[in-house]
Amino acid sequence: MLELYKTAVEEYRFQVNLNWDRNKFYVLLNSGLITASCGLLRTSGFKFAEFLTLPLFILGFLAAWLGYKTLIKGIEYRRRAVIKKTQIEQKFTTYSDILPIDTTEGMRQAQDLLADPEAYYQKTPRFGTISYFLAALFIVLMIVNFVALLYLGLLGLKFVAG
């Protein structure tokens, strides 16, 4: 039983690290695409630079959207690991004095949510949590890319209209 508990804790740690690595990748990718696009627009003497940056902003929007979706799915996976760990802890507390690992608010809530874990898995991130702010960052990145696409569309219309 102790080995199973150790595996559950390792699974939780794995999910936290994997999700953080994924989030860093998407934030870095999106920041790089926005920086490259803005730099190209600012320094290029080429009149059609706007059209060259269009695919970069589209890719940036898609990367921010994918980062958001990946974050939400990662939260679900992490919560599943928390519930499994909590279920094992409950078995332990029946037989010994082992205290649960409840270093985060989500882990403390898991005890109360064992009756309906599906509701816990689908819950949106709470304001003030790292997950909430990461989700907000991905939404801001989507908005930045979308506004840039609108701007480029207006420039294109102005250019075509003469």
N, C-alpha and C positions, 0 to 999 in steps of 0.2 A: 504494500500500500504506500509506503514511503517513497519507493521508486516511481510510482505513478504520480505522486504529488510533485516530486522533483521534475518529472517530465512536463507536467502541467505548468509549473513555474517557468521552465525553460521555453515552453511554447509561447507563454505570455511575453517573455523578454524578446524572443525572436520576432513576434508580431510588432512590438514597439519599435525595434531596430529596423526591421524591413520597411515599415510604414514611414519612419523618419527618413530613411535613405531615399525612398520613392518621392517623398514630398520635396526634399532638397533638390533632387534631379529636376522635377517639374518647375520649381521656382527658378532655379539656375538657368534652365533652358529658356524659359519665358523671358527672364531678364535679359539674357543674351540676345534673343531675337528682337526684343524691343530696342535695345541699345544699338544693335547693328542696323536696324531699320531707320531709326532716328538719325544715326550717324550718316548713313547713306543719303538720306533726304537733305541733311544739313550741308554736307561737304560736296555733294555731287554737282558738277556743272552740267550734267547730262539732263536735258529737258524731260526725258521719260523716266527719271529716277523714281517718280511716284509709282509707275507701273512695275518697276523692279521690286519695290518694297511691298507691293500688294500681296504676293504669295507669302512673304515673311510674316505679315500681320495676320493673315489667315491661319498660317501654321501656329503662330503665337496664341491666337484665340482657341484653336483646337487643343493645343498643349495645356492651356489654362483650364479648359473644360475637362480634359482627360485627367489632369491633376486633381481637380475637384472631385470627380467621380471616383478616382483611385483613393483619395483621402476618405471619402464616405465608406467605401467598401473596406478599407483598412480598419476603420473604426469598428465596423461590424465584426471583422475577424478578431480584433483585439478583445472586444466585449465577449465574444464566444469563448475565448481563452480564459477570461476572468470568471465567467460563469462556471466553466469546467473546474477551474482551480477552487472556486468557492464550494462547489458540490463535494469535492474531495475533502476540503477542510471540514465540512459539516460531518462527514463520516469519521474524521479524526477526532473531532471534539466530543463525539459520543463515547470514545474509548480512552481519551487522554486529555491532557491540559494544553495541547498545542494551540497557540493563538493564531488567528488568521492573519494573513498578510493583507493589510488594508491601507496602504500608503497614499492612495489617491481617493478622491471622492467617488469615482466610478466603482472602485473595489469595495468601498464602504456601502454603496447602494446595492451592490450585487447580492448581499445577504437578503435584502428586502425584496429583490426582484426574481428570486428563484422560482416563485410561483408562476410567473409569466415572463420567461426570458426573451421571447420574441419581441415583446414591447420594448425591452431594454436594447435589443440589437438594432431596432429601427429608430430609436430616439435620436433627435437632432442634437448636435453638439450644444452644450450649455454656454451661455455668455460667460466670458472670463477664463475659459479653458484654452489651452494651446490649440486644440482641434478647432474650436470656434474661430480663433484668429487666423489659422491657416485657411479655413474655408472662406473667410472674409477676404483674405489676400488673393485667393484664386478668383473670387468674384470680381475684385478690383482689377486684376490682370485681364480678365475677360472683357471688362468694360473699357479698359485702356486700349486693347486691341480693336474692339468694336468701334470706338470713337475714331481711332486712327483710320480704320477702313472707311468710315463715313467721310472723314476729311479727304482721304484720297479719292473717294467717289465724287465729292464736290469739286476737287481740283481737276479731275478728269472731265467732268461736265463743263467746267469753265474753259478748259483747254480745247475741247471739241467745239464749244460754242464760239470760241475765238475771242 
